[in-house]
């Protein structure tokens, strides 16, 4: 699975996301910011889940579950391309 963020989303290093087309601003925790940056770099869900599990020393199934919920939130906020099947 390879979610694609909308092109109008800008993620700042200080933890804010800004949607240029609507003016919406999102406050991001460090993990969310990192995930969005990885998505913008073209990383896929499997790579992100494995990297988070290794970095935080957490079980991969728990990371995958949380990541799936995070992607669902992105879809609900219309921050991923509508043609993606998350």
Helices and strands as residue ranges (DSSP letters): E 9-11, E 16-19, E 25-27, H 30-40, H 45-56, H 60-76
